[in-house]
Amino acid sequence: MARITPEPTAAKAVVARLKGTTGAIIDQLWAAREEKRNLESQVKEVEQTIKEIEEMLMTRLDAEGMDKATGKKASVSITTSVVADVQD
């Protein structure tokens, strides 16, 4: 018994229906990029908050004369290092 194979153009049409049209795929790409753009703006906001908290913490530790402190979930320490700057 011979197998009947679909014509290539018919198979392509089925795949296109399953995956979506070219325009629909382009719209999906745009939506994903927009989502990424929104998430990146949220990351920038969180990074700014982290920077503000770090500055506040450094000021507090300096005022209290401390170089180490711990909380219930994390600890911080201030370390200094000397870097040589050799010039001719």
Backbone hydrogen bonds in HBPLUS format (Angstrom, degrees):
<---DONOR---> <-ACCEPTOR-->    atom                        ^
c    i                          cat <-CA-CA->   ^        H-A-AA   ^      H-
h    n   atom  resd res      DA  || num        DHA   H-A  angle D-A-AA Bond
n    s   type  num  typ     dist DA aas  dist angle  dist       angle   num
A0010-ALA N   A0007-GLU O   3.05 MM   3  5.29 120.8  2.41 104.0 118.6     1
A0011-ALA N   A0007-GLU O   3.04 MM   4  6.37 157.9  2.09 156.6 163.4     2
A0012-LYS N   A0008-PRO O   2.94 MM   4  6.15 155.8  2.00 149.2 155.8     3
A0013-ALA N   A0009-THR O   3.05 MM   4  6.24 148.8  2.15 140.1 148.0     4
A0014-VAL N   A0010-ALA O   3.09 MM   4  6.41 153.5  2.16 146.7 153.2     5
A0015-VAL N   A0011-ALA O   3.01 MM   4  6.28 164.0  2.04 152.5 156.4     6
A0016-ALA N   A0012-LYS O   2.88 MM   4  6.05 157.3  1.93 147.1 153.7     7
A0017-ARG N   A0013-ALA O   3.01 MM   4  6.24 153.1  2.08 144.6 151.2     8
A0018-LEU N   A0014-VAL O   3.02 MM   4  6.29 151.9  2.10 147.7 155.5     9
A0019-LYS N   A0015-VAL O   2.90 MM   4  6.06 158.9  1.95 154.6 159.9    10
A0020-GLY N   A0016-ALA O   2.75 MM   4  5.46 136.4  1.94 140.8 151.4    11
A0025-ILE N   A0021-THR O   2.95 MM   4  6.24 156.4  2.01 153.0 159.2    12
A0026-ILE N   A0022-THR O   2.94 MM   4  6.21 155.0  2.01 149.2 156.2    13
A0027-ASP N   A0023-GLY O   2.96 MM   4  6.21 154.0  2.03 144.7 151.7    14
A0028-GLN N   A0024-ALA O   2.93 MM   4  6.22 145.8  2.05 142.1 151.6    15
A0029-LEU N   A0025-ILE O   2.96 MM   4  6.26 153.6  2.04 146.9 153.7    16
A0030-TRP N   A0026-ILE O   2.95 MM   4  6.26 159.2  2.00 150.5 155.8    17
A0031-ALA N   A0027-ASP O   2.94 MM   4  6.15 160.8  1.97 146.9 151.9    18
A0032-ALA N   A0028-GLN O   2.94 MM   4  6.17 157.2  1.99 148.6 154.5    19
A0033-ARG N   A0029-LEU O   2.97 MM   4  6.22 156.0  2.03 149.8 156.5    20
A0034-GLU N   A0030-TRP O   2.90 MM   4  6.16 154.4  1.96 151.0 158.4    21
A0035-GLU N   A0031-ALA O   2.94 MM   4  6.17 156.3  2.00 146.5 152.9    22
A0036-LYS N   A0032-ALA O   2.98 MM   4  6.22 154.8  2.04 144.2 151.0    23
A0037-ARG N   A0033-ARG O   2.88 MM   4  6.13 155.7  1.94 146.6 153.3    24
A0038-ASN N   A0034-GLU O   2.95 MM   4  6.23 158.1  1.99 150.5 155.7    25
A0039-LEU N   A0035-GLU O   2.96 MM   4  6.20 158.9  2.01 148.8 154.8    26
A0040-GLU N   A0036-LYS O   2.86 MM   4  6.07 152.4  1.93 150.1 157.9    27
A0041-SER N   A0037-ARG O   3.14 MM   4  6.44 148.8  2.24 143.8 151.1    28
A0042-GLN N   A0038-ASN O   3.15 MM   4  6.48 148.0  2.25 142.6 151.3    29
A0043-VAL N   A0039-LEU O   2.89 MM   4  6.22 150.2  1.98 147.6 156.2    30
A0044-LYS N   A0040-GLU O   3.02 MM   4  6.28 154.8  2.08 145.5 151.4    31
A0045-GLU N   A0041-SER O   3.14 MM   4  6.40 151.6  2.22 141.0 148.0    32
A0046-VAL N   A0042-GLN O   3.01 MM   4  6.31 157.6  2.06 149.7 155.4    33
A0047-GLU N   A0043-VAL O   2.85 MM   4  6.09 159.2  1.89 153.4 159.5    34
A0048-GLN N   A0044-LYS O   3.00 MM   4  6.20 151.0  2.08 143.8 151.1    35
A0049-THR N   A0045-GLU O   3.03 MM   4  6.32 155.1  2.09 145.2 151.9    36
A0050-ILE N   A0046-VAL O   2.89 MM   4  6.18 157.5  1.94 151.6 157.7    37
A0051-LYS N   A0047-GLU O   2.98 MM   4  6.20 157.7  2.03 145.4 151.1    38
A0052-GLU N   A0048-GLN O   3.00 MM   4  6.28 158.7  2.05 150.2 155.3    39
A0053-ILE N   A0049-THR O   2.98 MM   4  6.22 159.6  2.02 151.3 156.7    40
A0054-GLU N   A0050-ILE O   2.88 MM   4  6.09 159.8  1.92 153.3 159.0    41
A0055-GLU N   A0051-LYS O   2.99 MM   4  6.23 157.5  2.04 148.6 154.2    42
A0056-MET N   A0052-GLU O   3.00 MM   4  6.22 159.1  2.05 147.0 152.8    43
A0057-LEU N   A0053-ILE O   2.85 MM   4  6.03 155.6  1.91 149.2 156.3    44
A0058-MET N   A0054-GLU O   2.87 MM   4  6.08 159.6  1.92 150.0 155.2    45
A0059-THR N   A0055-GLU O   3.02 MM   4  6.21 160.9  2.05 147.8 152.8    46
A0060-ARG N   A0056-MET O   2.98 MM   4  6.19 159.9  2.02 146.1 151.8    47
A0061-LEU N   A0057-LEU O   2.85 MM   4  6.05 170.3  1.86 157.4 159.7    48
A0062-ASP N   A0058-MET O   2.93 MM   4  6.01 159.8  1.97 147.0 152.9    49
A0063-ALA N   A0059-THR O   2.91 MM   4  6.07 159.9  1.95 148.9 154.5    50
A0064-GLU N   A0060-ARG O   3.00 MM   4  6.18 146.8  2.11 147.8 156.5    51
A0066-MET N   A0061-LEU O   2.86 MM   5  4.99 161.5  1.90 152.3 151.9    52
A0065-GLY N   A0062-ASP O   3.13 MM   3  4.99 154.2  2.20  98.5 106.4    53
A0078-ILE N   A0067-ASP O   2.78 MM  11  5.05 157.9  1.83 142.8 147.4    54
A0069-ALA N   A0076-VAL O   3.03 MM   7  5.52 154.5  2.10 153.9 153.8    55
A0076-VAL N   A0069-ALA O   2.86 MM   7  5.52 164.8  1.88 161.6 165.2    56
A0071-GLY N   A0074-ALA O   2.71 MM   3  5.33 168.3  1.72 177.1 173.1    57
